[in-house]
Amino acid sequence: MVAQRVAWRACGVALLALAAGGAAARTVHVARTQALAQAIAAARAGDDIVLDDGVYDVPHRILASAAGTAAAPITVRAAHRFKAEIRSSGVIAFQVEGPHWMFRDLYVHGVCADDTTCEHAFHVVGAAKDFRLIGNKLADFNAHLKVNADTARVLPDDGLVEGNEVFDTHPRATTNPVAPINIDNAAGWVVRGNLIYDFGKAQGSGVSYGAFVKGGAASPVMERNLVICSRFHAPVGEMVGLSFGAGNMDPKLCVPHWGDGAACDPEVTGGIMRNNIVVSCSDDGIYLNKSRDTQVLFNTLVGTNGIEFRYEESTGVVRGNLMDSTARVREGGHFADGGNQSGVAGLADRYRNARTGDLRLRFTPPGVARGGSDAQVPADFCGRPRAAPLDMGALQSSLGDCATLPP
């Protein structure tokens, strides 16, 4: 995690490229909500919109529809990390519809009197390709990040969600879906190095997910995330860590058929989950629902119901995982077992406090299982290069301890 944070900060201080057409990039400082909304509405490629320290009350969504470019994205960031607090009392804080936007270092907090109202900190829609959400703190929404196609079926592909802290301060009193990171339809999204915790759902089905991708999406990657289903709060309902597929998508909203009579089948194709740590979940740590050709590689699961491939559409390989539970199939799901260490008695006892996400070793267990080499897993959870033989799970313990929780 330390190596990741250094990399993110290095990225954050890099100079912005010149905007399209040769115009110099602008730095726009804002100190009030109205100025923030105006700066975003008037943004052009290469703009660096910097929020001064303070509180920004956002009762209605702020629409980001301008177009950045790959060389000159539009950046919205706090001058000092987490010192600009966006207090959202509406359904959505930021709706992003233009390509190449980046949001960094903000604290976006849902403050609705009714949990059903605070749906999204960020809603990323349609043409908003190459969206980047880096190093933010997001609290108290039902789906802190929601991604989906627009009504014209344009897809916001190739997003990055990295280094964010995402949580709820209380179980969500809503019947709406609860999934802090909810990515539908789009291809090529990467969810990396996030801390996700305490996202229970207190009403309705009682089922919640730390992060999921669904709706006909292709080639998502979830890697080096720490998911603690119940960190500071008691478990609420059925809490799932990470999922490709999750709840079945309405076919009319699903790529590529868009309601032409076909089911949403598969929900996800070609996904990778690797080097994640998932702990303290009342349901599955990793759940695959109609997820085709999935690779579940070198994850560590402690205090969960394990890995499940559900329905015959769910296929893939499970390799190098370390867990006190098992990998299993249901209702026709199937996978290739590439060698895992499962059903490990006393796995939590190896670590200082696995239940709350601290996986520094209390002792080195005898006979640590190793899994040869794997070109798909060149580093471990902490970003340290692995060398064969690889330790099972997300941590290459032969390299010594690393901090799994941020300081």
Backbone torsions as a table, in degrees:
resi	resn	phi	psi	omega
1	MET	NA	-37.8	179.1
2	VAL	-60.9	-44.7	179.7
3	ALA	-62.2	-38.2	179.0
4	GLN	-63.5	-45.5	-176.4
5	ARG	-64.1	-38.1	177.5
6	VAL	-61.8	-42.3	-179.4
7	ALA	-64.3	-42.2	-179.3
8	TRP	-62.9	-42.7	-177.6
9	ARG	-67.4	-36.9	177.8
10	ALA	-61.7	-41.0	176.6
11	CYS	-62.3	-38.8	-174.5
12	GLY	-67.5	-26.4	-178.0
13	VAL	-97.7	3.5	178.3
14	ALA	-66.6	147.7	178.5
15	LEU	-71.5	142.9	175.5
16	LEU	-76.8	148.1	176.9
17	ALA	-75.0	166.2	175.6
18	LEU	-68.0	147.2	179.5
19	ALA	-70.9	163.2	179.6
20	ALA	-58.3	143.7	179.3
21	GLY	84.6	1.2	175.0
22	GLY	90.6	-4.5	-179.9
23	ALA	-71.3	138.5	-179.7
24	ALA	-66.7	143.2	176.5
25	ALA	-63.5	144.7	-178.8
26	ARG	-105.6	144.3	168.7
27	THR	-105.9	122.5	-175.8
28	VAL	-118.8	112.5	178.1
29	HIS	-90.2	135.4	178.2
30	VAL	-130.8	151.0	-178.6
31	ALA	-132.5	-3.9	-179.1
32	ARG	-136.3	160.0	-177.7
33	THR	-59.4	-44.9	-178.2
34	GLN	-61.1	-41.9	178.8
35	ALA	-65.7	-37.1	177.2
36	LEU	-62.5	-48.9	-180.0
37	ALA	-61.4	-40.4	-179.9
38	GLN	-66.9	-40.7	179.9
39	ALA	-64.6	-39.8	179.0
40	ILE	-69.2	-40.0	179.3
41	ALA	-64.8	-33.8	-176.9
42	ALA	-97.2	9.2	-173.4
43	ALA	-64.3	151.1	172.3
44	ARG	-136.1	167.6	-175.1
45	ALA	-53.5	133.4	177.4
46	GLY	92.1	-9.1	-179.2
47	ASP	-62.9	142.8	175.1
48	ASP	-118.5	101.3	-176.5
49	ILE	-95.3	115.8	-170.5
50	VAL	-113.0	123.3	-179.8
51	LEU	-92.1	122.9	172.6
52	ASP	-66.4	160.7	178.1
53	ASP	-58.6	142.6	177.6
54	GLY	142.8	-174.6	-177.9
55	VAL	-106.5	134.3	178.7
56	TYR	-120.8	109.6	179.6
57	ASP	-84.6	122.2	-175.9
58	VAL	-121.6	95.2	-179.8
59	PRO	-81.9	-19.5	-179.9
60	HIS	-133.5	158.2	-175.7
61	ARG	-61.7	146.8	170.2
62	ILE	-102.2	121.8	-173.4
63	LEU	-94.0	125.3	177.3
64	ALA	-110.6	94.7	-174.3
65	SER	-114.5	-8.1	178.4
66	ALA	-65.8	162.2	-178.3
67	ALA	-107.8	119.9	165.3
68	GLY	-85.7	-173.3	174.2
69	THR	-129.6	167.2	178.7
70	ALA	-60.9	-37.7	179.7
71	ALA	-80.8	-23.6	-176.8
72	ALA	-137.5	74.7	177.9
73	PRO	-68.5	163.3	172.9
74	ILE	-95.5	123.6	-175.6
75	THR	-111.3	135.7	172.2
76	VAL	-121.3	120.3	-173.1
77	ARG	-148.7	158.7	173.5
78	ALA	-81.8	142.4	174.8
79	ALA	-61.8	-36.6	176.8
80	HIS	-132.4	132.4	-170.3
81	ARG	-54.9	127.0	177.1
82	PHE	68.3	3.9	-179.0
83	LYS	-86.5	-11.1	171.5
84	ALA	-102.8	109.2	-176.6
85	GLU	-103.3	119.6	175.4
86	ILE	-92.5	114.2	177.9
87	ARG	-100.7	106.4	-174.8
88	SER	-98.7	121.8	178.2
89	SER	-113.1	9.5	177.4
90	GLY	-109.4	-171.3	-178.0
91	VAL	-67.6	-40.7	-175.2
92	ILE	-134.9	136.5	174.0
93	ALA	-83.0	-57.5	179.9
94	PHE	-123.8	127.9	171.6
95	GLN	-111.0	120.1	-174.6
96	VAL	-108.4	119.1	-178.2
97	GLU	-121.7	-7.2	178.4
98	GLY	-102.8	159.5	-178.9
99	PRO	-80.0	156.1	168.6
100	HIS	63.6	53.6	171.2
101	TRP	-107.4	146.6	176.0
102	MET	-132.2	131.6	175.7
103	PHE	-118.6	128.5	-173.4
104	ARG	-137.9	141.3	164.2
105	ASP	66.8	17.0	-179.8
106	LEU	-89.6	157.1	168.4
107	TYR	-112.5	109.3	-178.7
108	VAL	-110.3	118.2	-169.3
109	HIS	-124.4	122.2	173.8
110	GLY	-77.5	128.4	-175.9
111	VAL	-127.3	34.4	-178.3
112	CYS	-75.0	142.4	175.3
113	ALA	-65.7	-29.7	-179.6
114	ASP	-116.0	121.7	-177.8
115	ASP	-57.9	-29.6	-179.2
116	THR	-63.7	-26.2	-178.1
117	THR	-72.7	-45.1	-176.0
118	CYS	-78.1	91.9	-178.0
119	GLU	-88.2	-56.3	-169.9
120	HIS	-136.2	135.3	165.1
121	ALA	-72.6	-41.0	177.9
122	PHE	-133.8	128.9	172.2
123	HIS	-116.6	114.4	-174.0
124	VAL	-108.9	119.5	-164.5
125	VAL	-133.5	144.0	165.2
126	GLY	58.8	-115.4	-172.0
127	ALA	-75.5	5.3	-174.3
128	ALA	-78.7	54.0	179.7
129	LYS	-70.2	158.6	178.4
130	ASP	56.0	38.8	173.8
131	PHE	-74.6	142.2	-179.0
132	ARG	-133.0	126.6	179.7
133	LEU	-121.6	105.9	-166.7
134	ILE	-131.2	121.7	168.8
135	GLY	70.2	29.9	179.9
136	ASN	-98.6	164.1	169.9
137	LYS	-113.3	123.5	-176.7
138	LEU	-125.5	124.9	-174.7
139	ALA	-137.1	140.1	166.4
140	ASP	68.0	56.4	168.3
141	PHE	-132.1	165.6	176.0
142	ASN	-78.9	-45.3	172.2
143	ALA	-132.1	93.3	-172.8
144	HIS	-54.8	-40.9	173.2
145	LEU	-120.7	122.9	175.6
146	LYS	-122.6	129.3	-178.4
147	VAL	-124.9	133.3	176.3
148	ASN	-164.7	164.0	174.9
149	ALA	-65.8	160.6	173.9
150	ASP	-94.0	-177.5	-175.8
151	THR	-67.5	-18.3	175.3
152	ALA	-89.0	5.3	177.8
153	ARG	68.2	26.1	172.6
154	VAL	-81.8	137.3	-172.3
155	LEU	-107.7	133.4	176.3
156	PRO	-86.8	73.9	-173.5
157	ASP	-75.4	163.8	164.3
158	ASP	65.1	46.4	176.7
159	GLY	-90.5	164.4	178.5
160	LEU	-134.0	128.1	176.2
161	VAL	-122.3	106.7	-169.3
162	GLU	-139.2	132.0	169.8
163	GLY	70.5	24.8	-179.8
164	ASN	-95.7	153.1	171.0
165	GLU	-106.2	119.6	-170.9
166	VAL	-130.1	122.9	-173.0
167	PHE	-162.7	171.6	171.2
168	ASP	-123.6	143.8	-179.7
169	THR	-85.1	-7.0	177.3
170	HIS	-157.5	155.7	175.1
171	PRO	-57.6	142.0	-174.9
172	ARG	-77.5	120.2	178.9
173	ALA	-89.0	75.6	-176.6
174	THR	-153.9	156.2	171.3
175	THR	-96.5	-3.7	177.8
176	ASN	-71.2	159.2	177.3
177	PRO	-57.8	139.5	177.3
178	VAL	-119.7	111.2	178.9
179	ALA	-158.8	102.5	-174.9
180	PRO	-50.7	-38.0	175.3
181	ILE	-120.2	113.7	-172.3
182	ASN	-129.1	103.4	-176.0
183	ILE	-113.9	116.7	179.6
184	ASP	-113.0	143.5	166.2
185	ASN	74.5	-44.7	-165.5
186	ALA	-73.9	156.1	-178.9
187	ALA	-106.7	152.6	168.3
188	GLY	76.9	20.2	179.6
189	TRP	-80.4	143.7	177.0
190	VAL	-120.4	126.5	177.3
191	VAL	-116.5	108.0	-166.5
192	ARG	-136.6	132.7	167.7
193	GLY	65.2	30.2	179.5
194	ASN	-96.6	152.9	171.6
195	LEU	-106.3	116.5	-174.7
196	ILE	-126.3	126.4	-175.4
197	TYR	-156.6	160.6	171.8
198	ASP	52.4	68.3	-176.7
199	PHE	-125.1	38.7	-176.5
200	GLY	-68.7	153.1	178.6
201	LYS	-114.5	118.5	-171.1
202	ALA	-94.4	-7.1	-178.6
203	GLN	-130.7	174.1	177.3
204	GLY	63.1	-133.8	-176.7
205	SER	-67.0	-24.1	-176.4
206	GLY	74.2	8.0	-178.7
207	VAL	-97.6	131.1	177.7
208	SER	-136.6	160.1	-177.5
209	TYR	-135.0	138.5	175.8
210	GLY	-66.1	-47.9	176.8
211	ALA	-154.2	137.0	172.7
212	PHE	-144.9	158.7	174.4
213	VAL	-125.3	138.1	-179.5
214	LYS	-158.2	-170.5	171.7
215	GLY	77.1	31.8	179.7
216	GLY	83.7	17.0	-178.4
217	ALA	-68.2	157.7	-178.6
218	ALA	-130.4	142.4	169.3
219	SER	56.2	42.0	173.6
220	PRO	-77.0	154.3	174.6
221	VAL	-128.3	127.4	169.8
222	MET	-117.6	117.5	-176.0
223	GLU	-145.6	144.6	174.2
224	ARG	57.4	31.4	173.8
225	ASN	-92.0	146.4	171.1
226	LEU	-109.2	114.9	-179.7
227	VAL	-114.4	119.9	178.4
228	ILE	-119.1	97.6	-172.8
229	CYS	-56.6	-45.6	177.1
230	SER	-129.1	101.4	-176.6
231	ARG	-97.1	-61.4	179.7
232	PHE	-102.7	-13.8	-177.0
233	HIS	-114.1	156.0	174.0
234	ALA	-66.6	152.0	177.8
235	PRO	-57.9	143.9	178.7
236	VAL	-128.5	117.0	176.4
237	GLY	64.0	-149.5	-179.4
238	GLU	-100.0	108.3	-175.9
239	MET	-107.9	119.6	-179.0
240	VAL	-107.3	139.7	-178.5
241	GLY	-73.3	-79.1	-177.3
242	LEU	-123.0	144.8	-177.6
243	SER	-148.5	139.4	160.6
244	PHE	-106.2	117.5	-179.5
245	GLY	111.4	-57.5	179.9
246	ALA	47.2	-139.6	178.5
247	GLY	-68.1	147.8	-177.6
248	ASN	-63.6	136.0	-178.3
249	MET	-82.4	142.9	172.6
250	ASP	-59.1	122.0	-175.1
251	PRO	-54.7	-31.8	-177.9
252	LYS	-71.3	-10.5	178.2
253	LEU	-109.2	12.1	-169.5
254	CYS	-110.0	132.3	171.8
255	VAL	-72.6	141.3	-0.6
256	PRO	-101.2	1.1	-168.9
257	HIS	-83.7	-29.8	176.7
258	TRP	52.0	45.6	171.8
259	GLY	77.5	27.7	179.5
260	ASP	-86.5	17.5	178.5
261	GLY	109.0	-14.7	179.8
262	ALA	-87.4	151.2	174.3
263	ALA	-73.5	167.4	174.9
264	CYS	-79.0	90.1	-169.1
265	ASP	-145.4	108.8	1.1
266	PRO	-85.8	166.4	175.0
267	GLU	-73.5	-37.1	-178.6
268	VAL	-142.6	141.6	176.7
269	THR	-126.7	132.9	170.5
270	GLY	71.5	32.7	-178.9
271	GLY	-84.9	155.9	177.1
272	ILE	-127.7	130.9	169.0
273	MET	-121.7	117.9	-177.7
274	ARG	-145.7	145.9	173.8
275	ASN	59.0	27.4	174.1
276	ASN	-90.2	151.5	171.2
277	ILE	-115.0	123.1	-178.4
278	VAL	-127.3	123.2	-175.0
279	VAL	-136.5	157.8	169.4
280	SER	56.4	50.7	178.9
281	CYS	-113.2	133.2	-179.4
282	SER	-74.8	-12.9	177.5
283	ASP	-126.9	-152.0	-174.5
284	ASP	-63.8	143.6	170.1
285	GLY	-74.2	-42.0	177.1
286	ILE	-133.6	127.6	-174.3
287	TYR	-128.5	125.9	178.4
288	LEU	-114.3	118.3	-176.3
289	ASN	-123.0	108.0	-176.9
290	LYS	52.3	48.1	-177.3
291	SER	-113.5	112.2	-172.0
292	ARG	-95.1	138.2	174.6
293	ASP	57.3	50.6	-179.1
294	THR	-93.4	139.6	174.2
295	GLN	-110.9	118.1	179.7
296	VAL	-111.6	103.1	-163.9
297	LEU	-126.7	122.2	166.9
298	PHE	53.1	49.2	172.2
299	ASN	-98.6	156.0	174.6
300	THR	-114.7	125.2	-179.2
301	LEU	-124.6	121.8	-179.5
302	VAL	-128.4	125.2	177.3
303	GLY	70.0	40.0	175.6
304	THR	-129.9	177.2	174.7
305	ASN	-87.7	10.3	172.3
306	GLY	91.3	-148.8	-175.8
307	ILE	-114.9	132.2	179.8
308	GLU	-130.9	130.0	170.3
309	PHE	-103.7	115.6	-174.5
310	ARG	-116.8	136.1	179.8
311	TYR	78.7	152.8	-172.6
312	GLU	-67.3	-19.9	177.1
313	GLU	-70.1	-17.6	-177.1
314	SER	-83.0	118.2	-179.6
315	THR	-138.5	165.3	174.9
316	GLY	151.7	-160.0	-178.9
317	VAL	-129.4	142.2	176.7
318	VAL	-121.0	115.0	-171.7
319	ARG	-144.6	134.7	169.9
320	GLY	78.0	11.9	-176.1
321	ASN	-85.0	147.8	178.5
322	LEU	-118.5	125.1	-175.3
323	MET	-159.1	154.6	174.0
324	ASP	-92.1	7.7	177.3
325	SER	-119.6	-153.3	-177.3
326	THR	-137.7	166.7	167.9
327	ALA	-98.5	134.9	-173.2
328	ARG	-147.2	170.8	178.1
329	VAL	-120.8	158.5	176.0
330	ARG	-149.1	141.7	174.2
331	GLU	51.9	45.2	172.1
332	GLY	93.9	-3.6	177.6
333	GLY	-64.6	154.8	178.6
334	HIS	-155.1	152.8	179.5
335	PHE	-152.3	161.4	174.0
336	ALA	-93.0	128.2	179.3
337	ASP	-88.5	109.2	-177.9
338	GLY	-92.6	10.5	-179.2
339	GLY	102.9	113.4	-178.2
340	ASN	-139.5	164.7	171.0
341	GLN	-112.0	103.1	-174.1
342	SER	-120.6	164.2	179.9
343	GLY	61.8	34.3	-175.2
344	VAL	-77.4	111.4	178.9
345	ALA	-68.1	137.1	176.7
346	GLY	67.9	23.6	-178.4
347	LEU	-58.8	-42.8	-179.0
348	ALA	-59.9	-29.3	-176.2
349	ASP	-70.0	-15.4	178.0
350	ARG	-68.5	-23.6	-167.4
351	TYR	-111.1	161.6	-176.6
352	ARG	-64.7	-44.5	175.6
353	ASN	-160.1	77.1	-176.2
354	ALA	-61.4	-33.5	-176.1
355	ARG	-59.9	-32.5	-179.7
356	THR	-105.2	11.2	172.0
357	GLY	95.5	5.7	178.2
358	ASP	-93.4	99.2	-177.1
359	LEU	-104.1	29.6	166.2
360	ARG	-69.5	141.4	-172.3
361	LEU	-73.2	136.8	167.4
362	ARG	-82.9	-33.0	176.4
363	PHE	-157.5	159.0	176.6
364	THR	-89.5	114.8	-176.8
365	PRO	-69.1	146.8	176.8
366	PRO	-70.3	147.2	173.2
367	GLY	63.8	45.5	177.5
368	VAL	-59.9	127.4	-179.3
369	ALA	-72.1	139.1	178.8
370	ARG	-126.4	152.5	-170.6
371	GLY	-121.1	34.2	177.9
372	GLY	69.8	-138.7	178.7
373	SER	-121.2	161.1	-180.0
374	ASP	-156.0	111.3	-178.2
375	ALA	-63.2	-21.4	179.4
376	GLN	-78.3	-11.0	-175.9
377	VAL	-130.2	71.3	-175.9
378	PRO	-76.2	-16.3	179.9
379	ALA	-135.6	171.2	178.9
380	ASP	-104.5	-169.5	-177.2
381	PHE	-55.1	-37.8	-177.6
382	CYS	-87.3	6.8	178.8
383	GLY	80.8	11.5	-179.0
384	ARG	-83.6	132.9	179.5
385	PRO	-58.6	133.5	177.0
386	ARG	-92.6	149.1	171.4
387	ALA	-130.5	144.0	-179.2
388	ALA	-64.2	143.0	1.0
389	PRO	-82.1	141.4	-178.5
390	LEU	-79.2	132.9	171.6
391	ASP	-67.8	141.6	173.6
392	MET	-61.1	145.1	177.3
393	GLY	94.7	-175.8	-172.8
394	ALA	-79.5	-17.0	-174.6
395	LEU	-112.6	128.5	173.7
396	GLN	-85.9	85.3	-172.6
397	SER	-64.5	-22.5	177.8
398	SER	-64.5	-15.7	176.1
399	LEU	-88.1	-0.7	-176.5
400	GLY	95.3	-177.2	-177.0
401	ASP	-76.8	155.3	167.0
402	CYS	-143.1	155.6	-178.3
403	ALA	-78.7	119.2	178.4
404	THR	-85.8	-22.5	176.1
405	LEU	-103.1	145.1	175.8
406	PRO	-67.0	157.1	-179.4
407	PRO	-68.2	NA	NA
